[in-house]
Amino acid sequence: MMLNVSLICRQVTLGGGRRHWLPKVATDPEDDKEEGRRLDGRNLIEDWLRDKRKRGIAAQYVWNKEQLDRIDPKTVDHLLEACKLQM
């Protein structure tokens, strides 16, 4: 995925290779034949979102360009993007 990011957020995290953020028991939201790779059972995307909510930080997770295009930088301080790597 090639993205031209022109957002003004306090922090943007780009985490390509979404399968490495998801536990082995989770399926990829774009391809139900793909599964996560984490053997510790943690979903790092959910962990990241939960941490931001707990601390009262306006955060958003996106995994495709359409979602990214809908982000309002005035209401989002932290942005996490984790896409499926194309091999």
OpenMM code with the backbone's topology and positions (N, CA, C; nanometers):
from openmm import Vec3, app, unit

residues = "MET MET LEU ASN VAL SER LEU ILE CYS ARG GLN VAL THR LEU GLY GLY GLY ARG ARG HIS TRP LEU PRO LYS VAL ALA THR ASP PRO GLU ASP ASP LYS GLU GLU GLY ARG ARG LEU ASP GLY ARG ASN LEU ILE GLU ASP TRP LEU ARG ASP LYS ARG LYS ARG GLY ILE ALA ALA GLN TYR VAL TRP ASN LYS GLU GLN LEU ASP ARG ILE ASP PRO LYS THR VAL ASP HIS LEU LEU GLU ALA CYS LYS LEU GLN MET".split()
positions = [
    Vec3(0.0850, -0.1157, 0.0000),
    Vec3(0.0000, 0.0000, 0.0000),
    Vec3(0.0906, 0.1233, 0.0000),
    Vec3(0.0716, 0.2125, -0.0950),
    Vec3(0.1466, 0.3364, -0.1010),
    Vec3(0.0541, 0.4476, -0.0557),
    Vec3(0.0928, 0.5175, 0.0491),
    Vec3(0.0084, 0.6223, 0.1042),
    Vec3(0.0809, 0.7551, 0.1005),
    Vec3(0.0091, 0.8590, 0.0633),
    Vec3(0.0600, 0.9943, 0.0705),
    Vec3(-0.0067, 1.0583, 0.1915),
    Vec3(0.0634, 1.0607, 0.3043),
    Vec3(0.0050, 1.1076, 0.4296),
    Vec3(0.0277, 1.2571, 0.4439),
    Vec3(-0.0808, 1.3316, 0.4512),
    Vec3(-0.0704, 1.4760, 0.4708),
    Vec3(-0.1536, 1.5173, 0.5921),
    Vec3(-0.1444, 1.4371, 0.6975),
    Vec3(-0.2186, 1.4638, 0.8202),
    Vec3(-0.1292, 1.5374, 0.9191),
    Vec3(-0.1919, 1.6131, 1.0052),
    Vec3(-0.1185, 1.6753, 1.1140),
    Vec3(-0.1716, 1.6145, 1.2430),
    Vec3(-0.1119, 1.5032, 1.2843),
    Vec3(-0.1440, 1.4368, 1.4092),
    Vec3(-0.0186, 1.4454, 1.4960),
    Vec3(-0.0366, 1.4380, 1.6236),
    Vec3(0.0800, 1.4450, 1.7111),
    Vec3(0.1713, 1.3247, 1.6938),
    Vec3(0.1148, 1.2088, 1.6686),
    Vec3(0.1969, 1.0894, 1.6515),
    Vec3(0.1319, 0.9962, 1.5508),
    Vec3(0.2102, 0.9529, 1.4518),
    Vec3(0.1639, 0.8575, 1.3515),
    Vec3(0.2563, 0.7371, 1.3573),
    Vec3(0.1982, 0.6183, 1.3719),
    Vec3(0.2741, 0.4940, 1.3744),
    Vec3(0.2341, 0.4114, 1.2536),
    Vec3(0.3307, 0.3804, 1.1678),
    Vec3(0.3055, 0.2965, 1.0512),
    Vec3(0.3616, 0.1585, 1.0823),
    Vec3(0.2728, 0.0598, 1.0853),
    Vec3(0.3149, -0.0744, 1.1252),
    Vec3(0.2804, -0.1776, 1.0213),
    Vec3(0.3443, -0.1736, 0.9070),
    Vec3(0.3183, -0.2706, 0.8006),
    Vec3(0.3401, -0.4132, 0.8494),
    Vec3(0.2714, -0.5055, 0.7889),
    Vec3(0.2794, -0.6443, 0.8315),
    Vec3(0.1824, -0.6724, 0.9448),
    Vec3(0.0561, -0.6378, 0.9216),
    Vec3(-0.0485, -0.6500, 1.0235),
    Vec3(-0.0499, -0.7874, 1.0892),
    Vec3(-0.0172, -0.8923, 1.0174),
    Vec3(-0.0219, -1.0270, 1.0745),
    Vec3(0.0704, -1.0403, 1.1956),
    Vec3(0.1742, -0.9577, 1.2022),
    Vec3(0.2664, -0.9626, 1.3160),
    Vec3(0.2112, -0.8879, 1.4379),
    Vec3(0.1022, -0.8161, 1.4202),
    Vec3(0.0346, -0.7458, 1.5302),
    Vec3(-0.0787, -0.8301, 1.5868),
    Vec3(-0.1209, -0.9341, 1.5127),
    Vec3(-0.2394, -1.0134, 1.5491),
    Vec3(-0.2005, -1.1507, 1.6036),
    Vec3(-0.2813, -1.2037, 1.6983),
    Vec3(-0.2536, -1.3380, 1.7498),
    Vec3(-0.2849, -1.4450, 1.6451),
    Vec3(-0.2253, -1.5592, 1.6621),
    Vec3(-0.2423, -1.6710, 1.5681),
    Vec3(-0.3893, -1.7077, 1.5464),
    Vec3(-0.4735, -1.6878, 1.6468),
    Vec3(-0.6147, -1.7262, 1.6375),
    Vec3(-0.6997, -1.6229, 1.5626),
    Vec3(-0.6428, -1.5074, 1.5279),
    Vec3(-0.7188, -1.4018, 1.4590),
    Vec3(-0.7014, -1.4130, 1.3080),
    Vec3(-0.8066, -1.3789, 1.2353),
    Vec3(-0.7959, -1.3740, 1.0897),
    Vec3(-0.7797, -1.2292, 1.0448),
    Vec3(-0.7160, -1.2141, 0.9308),
    Vec3(-0.6920, -1.0822, 0.8736),
    Vec3(-0.8247, -1.0232, 0.8252),
    Vec3(-0.8519, -0.8937, 0.8529),
    Vec3(-0.9799, -0.8347, 0.8114),
    Vec3(-0.9966, -0.8246, 0.6600),
    Vec3(-0.8875, -0.8303, 0.5846),
    Vec3(-0.8973, -0.8236, 0.4385),
    Vec3(-0.8984, -0.9608, 0.3722),
    Vec3(-0.8480, -1.0614, 0.4414),
    Vec3(-0.8347, -1.1933, 0.3810),
    Vec3(-0.8537, -1.2997, 0.4900),
    Vec3(-0.9711, -1.3621, 0.4923),
    Vec3(-1.0005, -1.4571, 0.5995),
    Vec3(-0.9181, -1.5855, 0.5925),
    Vec3(-0.8373, -1.6012, 0.4877),
    Vec3(-0.7466, -1.7163, 0.4796),
    Vec3(-0.6136, -1.6875, 0.5486),
    Vec3(-0.5871, -1.5601, 0.5767),
    Vec3(-0.4642, -1.5199, 0.6453),
    Vec3(-0.4914, -1.5105, 0.7949),
    Vec3(-0.3955, -1.5530, 0.8744),
    Vec3(-0.4108, -1.5454, 1.0186),
    Vec3(-0.2924, -1.4708, 1.0796),
    Vec3(-0.3104, -1.4297, 1.2057),
    Vec3(-0.2039, -1.3620, 1.2763),
    Vec3(-0.0853, -1.4532, 1.2995),
    Vec3(0.0252, -1.3944, 1.3398),
    Vec3(0.1483, -1.4707, 1.3616),
    Vec3(0.1943, -1.4717, 1.5080),
    Vec3(0.1302, -1.3930, 1.5928),
    Vec3(0.1766, -1.3820, 1.7318),
    Vec3(0.1408, -1.5086, 1.8094),
    Vec3(0.2393, -1.5685, 1.8706),
    Vec3(0.2182, -1.6908, 1.9483),
    Vec3(0.1873, -1.6633, 2.0949),
    Vec3(0.2022, -1.5371, 2.1383),
    Vec3(0.1741, -1.5039, 2.2779),
    Vec3(0.0265, -1.4723, 2.3019),
    Vec3(-0.0565, -1.4772, 2.1956),
    Vec3(-0.1999, -1.4550, 2.2093),
    Vec3(-0.2412, -1.3091, 2.2163),
    Vec3(-0.1464, -1.2178, 2.2121),
    Vec3(-0.1797, -1.0753, 2.2233),
    Vec3(-0.2168, -1.0169, 2.0873),
    Vec3(-0.3150, -0.9281, 2.0914),
    Vec3(-0.3518, -0.8486, 1.9746),
    Vec3(-0.2971, -0.7085, 2.0017),
    Vec3(-0.1841, -0.6758, 1.9409),
    Vec3(-0.1176, -0.5492, 1.9705),
    Vec3(-0.1969, -0.4287, 1.9234),
    Vec3(-0.2829, -0.4468, 1.8241),
    Vec3(-0.3689, -0.3366, 1.7785),
    Vec3(-0.4695, -0.3030, 1.8876),
    Vec3(-0.5358, -0.4041, 1.9412),
    Vec3(-0.6311, -0.3815, 2.0505),
    Vec3(-0.5610, -0.3282, 2.1752),
    Vec3(-0.4412, -0.3804, 2.2035),
    Vec3(-0.3641, -0.3300, 2.3180),
    Vec3(-0.3345, -0.1814, 2.3018),
    Vec3(-0.2936, -0.1421, 2.1819),
    Vec3(-0.2600, -0.0020, 2.1531),
    Vec3(-0.3825, 0.0866, 2.1715),
    Vec3(-0.4959, 0.0452, 2.1141),
    Vec3(-0.6194, 0.1233, 2.1267),
    Vec3(-0.6663, 0.1329, 2.2715),
    Vec3(-0.6612, 0.0220, 2.3435),
    Vec3(-0.7041, 0.0203, 2.4839),
    Vec3(-0.6174, 0.1135, 2.5684),
    Vec3(-0.4874, 0.1110, 2.5451),
    Vec3(-0.3966, 0.1989, 2.6185),
    Vec3(-0.4301, 0.3461, 2.5941),
    Vec3(-0.4559, 0.3819, 2.4689),
    Vec3(-0.4873, 0.5217, 2.4360),
    Vec3(-0.6202, 0.5632, 2.5004),
    Vec3(-0.7219, 0.4764, 2.4944),
    Vec3(-0.8513, 0.5083, 2.5579),
    Vec3(-0.8350, 0.5283, 2.7076),
    Vec3(-0.7599, 0.4377, 2.7699),
    Vec3(-0.7384, 0.4428, 2.9147),
    Vec3(-0.6722, 0.5746, 2.9560),
    Vec3(-0.5841, 0.6272, 2.8700),
    Vec3(-0.5135, 0.7513, 2.9011),
    Vec3(-0.5838, 0.8753, 2.8468),
    Vec3(-0.7029, 0.8564, 2.7873),
    Vec3(-0.7798, 0.9696, 2.7368),
    Vec3(-0.7205, 1.0353, 2.6142),
    Vec3(-0.6503, 0.9566, 2.5335),
    Vec3(-0.5870, 1.0076, 2.4116),
    Vec3(-0.6765, 0.9765, 2.2922),
    Vec3(-0.7003, 1.0770, 2.2084),
    Vec3(-0.7809, 1.0580, 2.0873),
    Vec3(-0.6969, 0.9807, 1.9859),
    Vec3(-0.7310, 0.8533, 1.9648),
    Vec3(-0.6517, 0.7663, 1.8782),
    Vec3(-0.7416, 0.6935, 1.7792),
    Vec3(-0.6839, 0.6593, 1.6663),
    Vec3(-0.7579, 0.5884, 1.5616),
    Vec3(-0.6655, 0.4865, 1.4968),
    Vec3(-0.7212, 0.3709, 1.4621),
    Vec3(-0.6495, 0.2660, 1.3890),
    Vec3(-0.7103, 0.2560, 1.2496),
    Vec3(-0.6254, 0.2513, 1.1476),
    Vec3(-0.6718, 0.2332, 1.0096),
    Vec3(-0.5893, 0.1230, 0.9444),
    Vec3(-0.6480, 0.0579, 0.8440),
    Vec3(-0.5731, -0.0445, 0.7721),
    Vec3(-0.5911, -0.0357, 0.6207),
    Vec3(-0.6524, 0.0724, 0.5725),
    Vec3(-0.6580, 0.0916, 0.4275),
    Vec3(-0.6674, 0.2409, 0.3948),
    Vec3(-0.6489, 0.2741, 0.2708),
    Vec3(-0.6448, 0.4141, 0.2283),
    Vec3(-0.7785, 0.4842, 0.2502),
    Vec3(-0.8884, 0.4161, 0.2297),
    Vec3(-1.0194, 0.4773, 0.2484),
    Vec3(-1.0377, 0.5226, 0.3933),
    Vec3(-0.9980, 0.4388, 0.4869),
    Vec3(-1.0076, 0.4755, 0.6279),
    Vec3(-0.9147, 0.5929, 0.6589),
    Vec3(-0.7958, 0.5900, 0.6024),
    Vec3(-0.7002, 0.6981, 0.6237),
    Vec3(-0.7539, 0.8303, 0.5699),
    Vec3(-0.8168, 0.8253, 0.4538),
    Vec3(-0.8724, 0.9470, 0.3929),
    Vec3(-0.9829, 1.0087, 0.4791),
    Vec3(-1.0511, 0.9258, 0.5601),
    Vec3(-1.1613, 0.9758, 0.6436),
    Vec3(-1.1152, 1.0321, 0.7781),
    Vec3(-0.9870, 1.0201, 0.8096),
    Vec3(-0.9366, 1.0701, 0.9377),
    Vec3(-0.9456, 1.2220, 0.9415),
    Vec3(-0.9982, 1.2722, 1.0510),
    Vec3(-1.0013, 1.4169, 1.0746),
    Vec3(-0.8861, 1.4496, 1.1694),
    Vec3(-0.7783, 1.5103, 1.1187),
    Vec3(-0.6616, 1.5355, 1.2040),
    Vec3(-0.6900, 1.6307, 1.3199),
    Vec3(-0.8011, 1.7009, 1.3144),
    Vec3(-0.8372, 1.7899, 1.4252),
    Vec3(-0.8893, 1.7124, 1.5456),
    Vec3(-0.9329, 1.5878, 1.5230),
    Vec3(-0.9902, 1.5088, 1.6318),
    Vec3(-0.9065, 1.3858, 1.6681),
    Vec3(-0.7946, 1.3646, 1.5995),
    Vec3(-0.7097, 1.2474, 1.6238),
    Vec3(-0.5686, 1.2932, 1.6587),
    Vec3(-0.5227, 1.2539, 1.7771),
    Vec3(-0.3861, 1.2876, 1.8180),
    Vec3(-0.2866, 1.1785, 1.7806),
    Vec3(-0.3284, 1.0527, 1.7914),
    Vec3(-0.2401, 0.9401, 1.7611),
    Vec3(-0.3074, 0.8521, 1.6565),
    Vec3(-0.2299, 0.8131, 1.5558),
    Vec3(-0.2819, 0.7315, 1.4461),
    Vec3(-0.1948, 0.6086, 1.4296),
    Vec3(-0.2579, 0.4915, 1.4210),
    Vec3(-0.1866, 0.3664, 1.3955),
    Vec3(-0.2358, 0.3121, 1.2623),
    Vec3(-0.1420, 0.2797, 1.1745),
    Vec3(-0.1746, 0.2179, 1.0461),
    Vec3(-0.0998, 0.0851, 1.0402),
    Vec3(-0.1719, -0.0233, 1.0201),
    Vec3(-0.1110, -0.1549, 1.0049),
    Vec3(-0.1786, -0.2246, 0.8879),
    Vec3(-0.1098, -0.2310, 0.7765),
    Vec3(-0.1685, -0.2901, 0.6559),
    Vec3(-0.1135, -0.4305, 0.6345),
    Vec3(-0.1726, -0.4999, 0.5426),
    Vec3(-0.1256, -0.6316, 0.5026),
    Vec3(-0.0097, -0.6115, 0.4069),
    Vec3(0.1033, -0.6729, 0.4358),
    Vec3(0.2169, -0.6614, 0.3454),
    Vec3(0.1910, -0.7441, 0.2206),
    Vec3(0.2181, -0.6874, 0.1074),
    Vec3(0.2002, -0.7577, -0.0195),
    Vec3(0.3340, -0.8192, -0.0591),
    Vec3(0.3393, -0.9504, -0.0655),
    Vec3(0.4626, -1.0223, -0.1021),
    Vec3(0.4545, -1.0706, -0.2436),
] * unit.nanometer
topology = app.Topology()
chain = topology.addChain("A")
for resn in residues:
    res = topology.addResidue(resn, chain)
    for name in ("N", "CA", "C"):
        topology.addAtom(name, app.Element.getBySymbol(name[0]), res)
